[in-house]
Amino acid sequence: MRNVFKALAKELFGARYEKAGRSLLTAWIVLFAVRATEWRLAVSPSILYLTSFVFPAGVMWQTLGGRRHMEIVQGMLLLPLENRSFVFGYTSALGAHALLTKTLPVWALFLAAASWNGPEIAAALLCGCMACAVTAASFVMCRRGWAGVPILWAAGILAVIVAARRTLAVLAVAGLSLPGAMLCLCFADAWEFYNPAAAKKAVRHTGRTGSVFVYLARYLTANRSVCINSAGLCAVACGLPLLLGEIQGLNPFPIGLAILCLNTPVCTLLSGDPDLEQALRALPGQAGRFCRGYCAFLFAVNGAIAAVYVCSWRLLCGGADGSCVGLAVLFALQSAVLSVLLEWKRPIRGWKTESDLWHHPRKYLVPLGMLLLAALVGTWRPVLWVWPCVLLLSCGGLLYATGR
């Protein structure tokens, strides 16, 4: 188990575990920066426990179902390793990666923004460990076709966290779930963590035209995570008018459009497929053709989500006139152009898992720029004439970057 954990940890954290050090440094910076602002919130312990369970569970599931490290897993499974040793070493390494690199900064933010006692902090840490262990056990059950058991298990844990709202109850459910997950992993087969479909996942395209848009549309339907993320943004679009409608002093409608630009899996297509990027850069004339189709595809996805947001705003807040529809079209097109330009000029390198790719800080650059433009538009309506200029500049930059 120790050798498996060490080998995978070096792959996930770096040869000298430098990624873990950067995560610790980030957590300390977040902690002291928020503390220095003396900004305090009254946060219920159930919110801390819920975040400590749901967030690492999502990261763990995403990593277990990823395809980047499947070649490493296949190579290790071909070695003469003990089955139980590999299972616990593999799940421990992925759990440590999820907690140290993704959950630790979130915990630092909670620790800095509110006051917590020792039992509450211990319960939050146990929730994180429970999330990783239960997710690994649930992954094995789903591979065996027992999908109903993990759903009921997770629903029971969430019910205790949300309904009971007691630290003792959370400690009790963690004390029961952790041994249960460990017992399930004791009987797991190491090959159940290898997913050949994920390792060889590709979108087949047949036809004489070679349409980039058709390829990307099939990519959208073939990748479940992309569909889930887009569906989640549509759900957020339905509820955003209730939150933004109470803002006074500026037009809050463009702010929601900027928030809905955060569709990470779709905006990191080239970063997630280095082979496709290499082929596009090597073949003459393919860069401009692909980027145009990629931009049209992103515009279609962003436009569909923006349409849901406009309809929801019309139903819940009213006043969604033609200018709102025009803003939605401009935001969808502008964010698509900027995302393609950023992905072509500055693709993300050196990531180890899909979770690293989708949680990279670069994902916030386009939404942040759109949020600044949204605040400008919401504060001063005559500035709307700036949009054609910005759009023309970004389109020109995309054409120049792709050599067209």
N, C-alpha and C positions, 0 to 999 in steps of 0.2 A: 504493500500500500504506500509506503514511504517513497519508494522509487517512482511509482506511477504519479504520485502527487507532485514530486519534485520536477519530473520531466514536463508535466502539463503546466505547472506553475511557471517554469521558465519560459514556456511558449506563450503563456497568457500575459505574464507580468514583465517579460524581458529577461535577458541573460543574468542581469544583476538585480532583478526585481525593481527596476527603476520606475515602472508604472505604478507600483504600490506606493513608492516614495512620493511621486507626483500627486497621487490621490490624497495622501496624508497632508502634504503641503497645501493642497487646495482646500481641504477641510479646515485646517488651521487658519488659513486666510479668511475663509467664509465666517468662521467662528469669531475671530477678533474684529473683522470689519463690521459685522452686524452688532457685536457688543459695543463697539466704539460709537455707533450711531445712537445708542441707548434707546433703540426701537424695541418695544415689548408688546407681545400679544397675549391674550388669554386663550390658550389652546386646550381643548379637552384631551385628556389622556387617550380616549378612544380614537381620536384622530391620529395621534402618534402611533398607536398600535396598528390601526388600519393601514397607514402608510408603510409602516415597517413590515407588514405582511404582504400587501398587494404589490408594492414596487419591486422588491427583490424577487418575488414569485414571477412577475412578468419578465424581468431580465433573465432569470434562470430558465424559464420556458423558451424564451427567444434563443438563448445560447444552446440549449439542448437540441433544438430543432434547426440550428444553423448548419450551413454546408461548408463554411470555410475551414473548420478544423476536422472535417470528416476523414480527410486523407491521413491525418495524424492518428486519429482513432483507429482507422483500418490498419495502419502500420503497427500500432501497439498491440492490437488484437491478434496479429499474426505471430507475435512473440510468445514464448512459453510462460505466460503469466497466470497466476491463480485467479479464478473467476471473481471471487469475493474481494480479493485485493484490488483488482482493477476497478470494480464497481465503486467501492468506497473511496479509492484514490481519485477516480475521475469525478465523482459527484462532489467530493470535498474541494477539489481544485476549482471547479466551476462555481461552487457556492462561495468560496473565498474571493473569487474574482467578482462575483455579483455584489458581495457585501462591501469589499474594500474599494473598488473602483467606481461603483455606481451609487450604492446606498449610503456610504460614509459621508459624502458632502450633504446629502439630504438630512441625515442625523445631525450634522453640525449646524445646519440651518435651524432645525427645531430646537437644538440645545441653546443656541444663541438668542432665539426670538422669544422663548418662554422659560419659565422656571420649572424644573423637574426634581423630584427626589430620587433617592437610590433605587427603591423598588420599581418605580416607573421606568427608569433607564434600563434596569435589568430586564424588565418585561419587554421593552422595545427590542433589546438585543436578542432575547429569546424568540420574539416574533420573526426577526430576520432569519435566524438559524432554522426555525420551524418552516418558514416559507421555502427555503432552499431544499430542505430534506423532503417536505411534502410534495414539492414540485417534481423532484427527481423520482419519487415513488409513483406519483400520478402519471409521469411520462411512461414509466414501465407498464402501468396498468392500461394506459391508452394503446400502447403497442400490442398488448394482448387482447384488445377489444373490450376492455372493461371500462368504458368511458363514463358510465353512470356513477361508479364508485368515487372517482376523484371529484366529480361535480357535487355530490352529496357531502363529501368530506370538506371541500372548500366552503360550501354553503354553511355547514355547521360551524366552522371556525369563524367565518364572517358574522354569523348570527350572534355568537358569544361576544365577539369584540364590539359589535354595534349595539346589541340589545342589553347585555349585562352591564357594560361600562364600569367594570370593577377590575382592578389590577390583579386581585386574587383569582378571579375567574379566568383571566388571560393566562396567568401562570399555570393554572390547572390544565387548560386546554393545550398549552404548549408542552406541559409535562406528559400528557397523554399522546399527543400527535407525534412528538419527536421519537419516542420509542416505537410507535406504530410504523413510522416511515422507515426507521432503521431495520425493523423486522421485515418489512416488505423488500427492502434492498438486499437483505441477506439471501433471499430466494430469487433475486433477479439474475438474469443471464447477461453477461457482458456484451454480447452481440445485439441485445435489445437497444443499446444506446447508439448503435451504428445505423444510420439511415441511408441506404444506397440511393433512394429516390432524391434525397436532398443533396447527396454528393454529386449526382449526375444530372441535377435539375437543369433543364434547358428548354427553351421555347422553340419548337419546331415550326418552321415557316415553309409553306408550300405555295407555289404560284409563280407566275412568270414576271409579275410586276415588281416584286420585292418591295412592297410598301412598308416604309418604316412605321407608319401609324398603325398598320395591322399588326406588325411585330410587337409594338409596345402595348397594343390593346390585348394581345394574347399574353404578354408578360404580366399585365395587370390581373387577368383572370387566372393565370397559372400560379401566382404567388399569393398565398392566403394572407400573409402579413400585410401586403399592400392593400388588399381589399378591406381587411379589418381596420387598418389605419384610416382609410378614406371613409369607411362607414362611421368610424368614431368621430371624424371631423364633421360629418353630416349631422350626427347627434349633437355635437357641440354647437353647430350652427342653429339648431332648433332652440337651444336654451340660452344662447348669447343675448338675444334681445331683452330677456328678463333681467340680465345683469347690467347691460350697458344702457338700458332705457332710463335708468335713474341718474345717470351722469348729467350734471348741470354745467353750463358755461361754454360748451362746445358741442359740435355735432358728433355723437358717438358712433354713428353708423359706419364710417370708414375704419374705425378701430377694429371692429369685428372682422371686416374684410382682411385687414392685415394679420390678425391672429390666425385666421383660417388658411394662411399661406404656409403654415408649418406642417407640410406633408413630407416627412423625411424620406421614407422608402422610395417614393417616386422621384424625388429630387436627387437621389444618390445612385442613379442607375449605372453610370460609368465607373464610379468609385467602387461599387459592389461587384463589377464584372471587369477586372483588369484585362482579360483576354479580348473582350469586345472593344475596349478602348484602344488596345494595341493594334487591332485590325483596322479600326477606323483611322488611326493616325498613319498607318502604313499604306493603305490603299488610296490612290489619287482620286480626288473628287468626292470621297465618301463623307468627309467631315461636314461640309455644308449641307449635304443632302440629309444626313442623319440629324443634325442639329435643328434643321427646319422642321422635320417630322417630330422630333423630341419636343420642340417648343409648342407645336400644335397639339401634341398629346397632353402636355402639362396644362395648356390653356383649356383644353376640354375638361380635364379633371377639376382644375380650379374653378372653371366656370360652372360646372355642375354643383359643386359645394357652395359657391356664391349664390346660385339660383335658389338653393334650399334656404340660405340665410335671408335672401330678399323676401321670399314667401313667408318665412317665419316672422320677419320684422313687420311685414304687412299685416299679418294676422294678430300679432301680439301688441304692437305699438302703433300701427297705422302710419300713414304719411310716406310710404315708399313709392315715390313718383318716378318719372322718367329719369331724373338726375341720379337717383339711387341705382337704377339699372345701368346707366352709363358708367357710374363709379365702379360697380361690380365688374363690368366688362374690362375697364381700364386696369383695375387691380389684378384681375385674373391674368390678363395679357402681360402686364408689367412684371409680376412675380414670376411668370413662366420664362420670360426673356432673361431676367436676372439670374434665375436658378440655372438655366442652361449655360449661360455665360460663365458663371462661377464653377459649374461642374466641368466645363471644358478647359478652362484656364487653370483652375486650382482643385483638381480631384484629390480626394482624401487618400493618403498612402499609409502603409504600415499598420493597418488595423488587423486585429486578430480574430474577432468575432463580429457577427452582425450587430450585436449590442454596442460594441465600440464604434461601429460605423454610424449607427443611427443616433447615438448620443454624443457625437462629436460636436464641439462648440461651433463649428462652422455652420451648423444647421440654423443658427439663430441670426445669421448675417442678413439674409434676405427679409425675413419677417421684421427684423429691427429697422431696416431701411424703409420698408413699407409702413411700419408703425410711425416713423418720423414724418413721412409724407402724409399719413392719415391724420396725425395731429395738426399738421400745417393746413390741410384741407378743412378739417373740422373747426379750426379756429378762425380761418379767414377764407371765405368762399371765393372771392375774386381771384385767388391763387390757382383756380382750376385750369387756367390757361397754361400753367407750368407743365401739366401732364403730357401734352403732345411733345414738348421739348425733351422731357426726360425719356419718354418712350422712343423717340427718334434717336437719341444718343445711345440708349442701351441696345436698340436694334442695330445701329451702326457699329457698336462695339462687338456685338455677336458676329456680324458679317466679317468684320476685320479679323476677329480671332480665328474664325474657321477658314479664312483665306479665300473668301468669295468676293 
